[in-house]
Amino acid sequence: MISALVHYLGTNDAGPGFYVLAQHLGLLPKGSSATTRLEFWIGQVNRLHRLYARS
């Protein structure tokens, strides 16, 4: 999800809308813990870095 690169103001994290969208797309289970959400976001950021590093 390319929106993983957009940080929520005042935090080092994605905004709540990122996680709602991920749940809507079936990429993140509803009711996920803060740790699970953080791990998902980090994974998405890393995937984007790898994708664009190949360009």
N, CA, C and O atoms as CSV, one atom per row, in Angstrom:
chain,resi,resn,atom,element,x,y,z
A,1,MET,N,N,0.843,-1.170,0.000
A,1,MET,CA,C,0.000,0.000,0.000
A,1,MET,C,C,0.886,1.229,0.000
A,1,MET,O,O,1.596,1.483,0.973
A,2,ILE,N,N,0.852,1.993,-1.078
A,2,ILE,CA,C,1.733,3.147,-1.194
A,2,ILE,C,C,1.450,4.196,-0.122
A,2,ILE,O,O,2.327,4.996,0.206
A,3,SER,N,N,0.243,4.202,0.422
A,3,SER,CA,C,-0.071,5.159,1.475
A,3,SER,C,C,0.737,4.903,2.748
A,3,SER,O,O,0.691,5.715,3.672
A,4,ALA,N,N,1.465,3.805,2.815
A,4,ALA,CA,C,2.320,3.526,3.968
A,4,ALA,C,C,3.408,4.575,4.115
A,4,ALA,O,O,3.955,4.750,5.204
A,5,LEU,N,N,3.726,5.270,3.043
A,5,LEU,CA,C,4.782,6.280,3.098
A,5,LEU,C,C,4.293,7.601,3.672
A,5,LEU,O,O,5.101,8.490,3.939
A,6,VAL,N,N,2.995,7.744,3.866
A,6,VAL,CA,C,2.437,8.973,4.426
A,6,VAL,C,C,2.367,8.816,5.938
A,6,VAL,O,O,1.646,7.957,6.445
A,7,HIS,N,N,3.117,9.646,6.659
A,7,HIS,CA,C,3.151,9.555,8.119
A,7,HIS,C,C,2.053,10.417,8.728
A,7,HIS,O,O,1.711,11.476,8.203
A,8,TYR,N,N,1.521,9.953,9.822
A,8,TYR,CA,C,0.535,10.688,10.591
A,8,TYR,C,C,1.255,11.799,11.335
A,8,TYR,O,O,2.281,11.549,11.967
A,9,LEU,N,N,0.740,13.023,11.274
A,9,LEU,CA,C,1.397,14.162,11.917
A,9,LEU,C,C,1.645,13.920,13.398
A,9,LEU,O,O,0.756,13.479,14.126
A,10,GLY,N,N,2.846,14.211,13.826
A,10,GLY,CA,C,3.198,14.118,15.235
A,10,GLY,C,C,3.587,12.725,15.701
A,10,GLY,O,O,3.900,12.541,16.878
A,11,THR,N,N,3.574,11.738,14.812
A,11,THR,CA,C,3.951,10.379,15.208
A,11,THR,C,C,4.824,9.752,14.125
A,11,THR,O,O,4.875,10.242,12.997
A,12,ASN,N,N,5.481,8.708,14.461
A,12,ASN,CA,C,6.254,7.932,13.497
A,12,ASN,C,C,5.436,6.689,13.163
A,12,ASN,O,O,5.797,5.569,13.524
A,13,ASP,N,N,4.338,6.914,12.472
A,13,ASP,CA,C,3.383,5.852,12.200
A,13,ASP,C,C,2.462,6.321,11.076
A,13,ASP,O,O,2.431,7.503,10.736
A,14,ALA,N,N,1.730,5.397,10.517
A,14,ALA,CA,C,0.690,5.747,9.551
A,14,ALA,C,C,-0.543,6.219,10.316
A,14,ALA,O,O,-0.693,5.918,11.501
A,15,GLY,N,N,-1.409,6.944,9.653
A,15,GLY,CA,C,-2.635,7.401,10.293
A,15,GLY,C,C,-3.650,6.290,10.431
A,15,GLY,O,O,-3.493,5.224,9.835
A,16,PRO,N,N,-4.689,6.527,11.211
A,16,PRO,CA,C,-5.700,5.488,11.430
A,16,PRO,C,C,-6.398,5.067,10.133
A,16,PRO,O,O,-6.815,3.915,10.007
A,17,GLY,N,N,-6.527,5.969,9.182
A,17,GLY,CA,C,-7.159,5.628,7.906
A,17,GLY,C,C,-6.396,4.560,7.149
A,17,GLY,O,O,-6.997,3.768,6.422
A,18,PHE,N,N,-5.071,4.524,7.309
A,18,PHE,CA,C,-4.249,3.506,6.670
A,18,PHE,C,C,-4.667,2.117,7.140
A,18,PHE,O,O,-4.808,1.196,6.336
A,19,TYR,N,N,-4.863,1.975,8.441
A,19,TYR,CA,C,-5.218,0.679,9.003
A,19,TYR,C,C,-6.659,0.296,8.661
A,19,TYR,O,O,-6.952,-0.879,8.437
A,20,VAL,N,N,-7.551,1.276,8.620
A,20,VAL,CA,C,-8.933,1.007,8.212
A,20,VAL,C,C,-8.951,0.504,6.770
A,20,VAL,O,O,-9.647,-0.463,6.462
A,21,LEU,N,N,-8.196,1.147,5.890
A,21,LEU,CA,C,-8.121,0.715,4.495
A,21,LEU,C,C,-7.525,-0.688,4.393
A,21,LEU,O,O,-8.023,-1.522,3.637
A,22,ALA,N,N,-6.465,-0.947,5.149
A,22,ALA,CA,C,-5.844,-2.276,5.132
A,22,ALA,C,C,-6.836,-3.342,5.575
A,22,ALA,O,O,-6.861,-4.436,5.012
A,23,GLN,N,N,-7.646,-3.038,6.568
A,23,GLN,CA,C,-8.660,-3.983,7.020
A,23,GLN,C,C,-9.729,-4.166,5.951
A,23,GLN,O,O,-10.173,-5.285,5.696
A,24,HIS,N,N,-10.136,-3.083,5.337
A,24,HIS,CA,C,-11.149,-3.142,4.274
A,24,HIS,C,C,-10.660,-4.001,3.104
A,24,HIS,O,O,-11.443,-4.725,2.490
A,25,LEU,N,N,-9.368,-3.916,2.801
A,25,LEU,CA,C,-8.788,-4.698,1.711
A,25,LEU,C,C,-8.470,-6.134,2.112
A,25,LEU,O,O,-8.036,-6.931,1.281
A,26,GLY,N,N,-8.685,-6.467,3.387
A,26,GLY,CA,C,-8.421,-7.817,3.873
A,26,GLY,C,C,-6.945,-8.102,4.120
A,26,GLY,O,O,-6.536,-9.261,4.190
A,27,LEU,N,N,-6.147,-7.048,4.253
A,27,LEU,CA,C,-4.711,-7.215,4.475
A,27,LEU,C,C,-4.342,-7.235,5.953
A,27,LEU,O,O,-3.250,-7.668,6.320
A,28,LEU,N,N,-5.245,-6.770,6.787
A,28,LEU,CA,C,-4.993,-6.683,8.227
A,28,LEU,C,C,-6.280,-7.085,8.942
A,28,LEU,O,O,-7.345,-6.538,8.654
A,29,PRO,N,N,-6.191,-8.033,9.869
A,29,PRO,CA,C,-7.405,-8.463,10.575
A,29,PRO,C,C,-7.994,-7.337,11.422
A,29,PRO,O,O,-7.256,-6.550,12.015
A,30,LYS,N,N,-9.319,-7.262,11.475
A,30,LYS,CA,C,-9.981,-6.288,12.348
A,30,LYS,C,C,-9.634,-6.598,13.795
A,30,LYS,O,O,-9.512,-7.762,14.178
A,31,GLY,N,N,-9.477,-5.559,14.589
A,31,GLY,CA,C,-9.156,-5.736,15.999
A,31,GLY,C,C,-7.701,-6.091,16.253
A,31,GLY,O,O,-7.365,-6.586,17.329
A,32,SER,N,N,-6.829,-5.843,15.273
A,32,SER,CA,C,-5.409,-6.153,15.435
A,32,SER,C,C,-4.798,-5.319,16.555
A,32,SER,O,O,-5.194,-4.176,16.782
A,33,SER,N,N,-3.841,-5.901,17.241
A,33,SER,CA,C,-3.153,-5.189,18.322
A,33,SER,C,C,-2.268,-4.090,17.743
A,33,SER,O,O,-1.997,-4.066,16.542
A,34,ALA,N,N,-1.827,-3.195,18.598
A,34,ALA,CA,C,-0.928,-2.120,18.182
A,34,ALA,C,C,0.356,-2.700,17.604
A,34,ALA,O,O,0.893,-2.164,16.634
A,35,THR,N,N,0.849,-3.773,18.178
A,35,THR,CA,C,2.073,-4.404,17.677
A,35,THR,C,C,1.860,-4.983,16.290
A,35,THR,O,O,2.715,-4.832,15.418
A,36,THR,N,N,0.737,-5.640,16.077
A,36,THR,CA,C,0.430,-6.206,14.763
A,36,THR,C,C,0.298,-5.106,13.719
A,36,THR,O,O,0.801,-5.244,12.605
A,37,ARG,N,N,-0.375,-4.015,14.071
A,37,ARG,CA,C,-0.510,-2.884,13.137
A,37,ARG,C,C,0.857,-2.301,12.799
A,37,ARG,O,O,1.142,-2.020,11.635
A,38,LEU,N,N,1.707,-2.117,13.815
A,38,LEU,CA,C,3.044,-1.570,13.595
A,38,LEU,C,C,3.863,-2.496,12.695
A,38,LEU,O,O,4.531,-2.027,11.774
A,39,GLU,N,N,3.818,-3.780,12.944
A,39,GLU,CA,C,4.553,-4.742,12.111
A,39,GLU,C,C,4.035,-4.721,10.676
A,39,GLU,O,O,4.822,-4.817,9.734
A,40,PHE,N,N,2.721,-4.596,10.500
A,40,PHE,CA,C,2.150,-4.514,9.156
A,40,PHE,C,C,2.655,-3.272,8.441
A,40,PHE,O,O,3.082,-3.348,7.289
A,41,TRP,N,N,2.610,-2.130,9.114
A,41,TRP,CA,C,3.064,-0.873,8.512
A,41,TRP,C,C,4.545,-0.947,8.133
A,41,TRP,O,O,4.919,-0.557,7.027
A,42,ILE,N,N,5.375,-1.435,9.027
A,42,ILE,CA,C,6.807,-1.571,8.739
A,42,ILE,C,C,7.013,-2.470,7.524
A,42,ILE,O,O,7.836,-2.162,6.662
A,43,GLY,N,N,6.283,-3.568,7.445
A,43,GLY,CA,C,6.393,-4.466,6.300
A,43,GLY,C,C,6.010,-3.776,5.003
A,43,GLY,O,O,6.664,-3.972,3.979
A,44,GLN,N,N,4.954,-2.968,5.036
A,44,GLN,CA,C,4.527,-2.250,3.848
A,44,GLN,C,C,5.570,-1.212,3.417
A,44,GLN,O,O,5.853,-1.072,2.227
A,45,VAL,N,N,6.135,-0.493,4.376
A,45,VAL,CA,C,7.185,0.484,4.061
A,45,VAL,C,C,8.394,-0.225,3.449
A,45,VAL,O,O,8.947,0.242,2.453
A,46,ASN,N,N,8.801,-1.337,4.033
A,46,ASN,CA,C,9.952,-2.082,3.504
A,46,ASN,C,C,9.685,-2.593,2.088
A,46,ASN,O,O,10.571,-2.544,1.236
A,47,ARG,N,N,8.477,-3.080,1.835
A,47,ARG,CA,C,8.134,-3.554,0.486
A,47,ARG,C,C,8.207,-2.415,-0.520
A,47,ARG,O,O,8.689,-2.613,-1.635
A,48,LEU,N,N,7.743,-1.236,-0.152
A,48,LEU,CA,C,7.804,-0.089,-1.052
A,48,LEU,C,C,9.244,0.318,-1.347
A,48,LEU,O,O,9.590,0.629,-2.487
A,49,HIS,N,N,10.079,0.312,-0.307
A,49,HIS,CA,C,11.497,0.648,-0.501
A,49,HIS,C,C,12.147,-0.340,-1.465
A,49,HIS,O,O,12.900,0.066,-2.351
A,50,ARG,N,N,11.865,-1.629,-1.300
A,50,ARG,CA,C,12.445,-2.633,-2.201
A,50,ARG,C,C,11.932,-2.452,-3.630
A,50,ARG,O,O,12.701,-2.558,-4.585
A,51,LEU,N,N,10.642,-2.181,-3.775
A,51,LEU,CA,C,10.050,-2.005,-5.092
A,51,LEU,C,C,10.685,-0.827,-5.836
A,51,LEU,O,O,11.066,-0.962,-6.999
A,52,TYR,N,N,10.796,0.298,-5.185
A,52,TYR,CA,C,11.304,1.497,-5.854
A,52,TYR,C,C,12.825,1.528,-5.927
A,52,TYR,O,O,13.383,2.275,-6.730
A,53,ALA,N,N,13.503,0.741,-5.115
A,53,ALA,CA,C,14.964,0.666,-5.177
A,53,ALA,C,C,15.411,-0.021,-6.465
A,53,ALA,O,O,16.524,0.211,-6.937
A,54,ARG,N,N,14.558,-0.859,-7.032
A,54,ARG,CA,C,14.890,-1.578,-8.267
A,54,ARG,C,C,14.805,-0.692,-9.497
A,54,ARG,O,O,15.344,-1.042,-10.548
A,55,SER,N,N,14.137,0.448,-9.386
A,55,SER,CA,C,13.914,1.319,-10.565
A,55,SER,C,C,15.191,1.905,-11.101
A,55,SER,O,O,15.165,2.651,-12.080
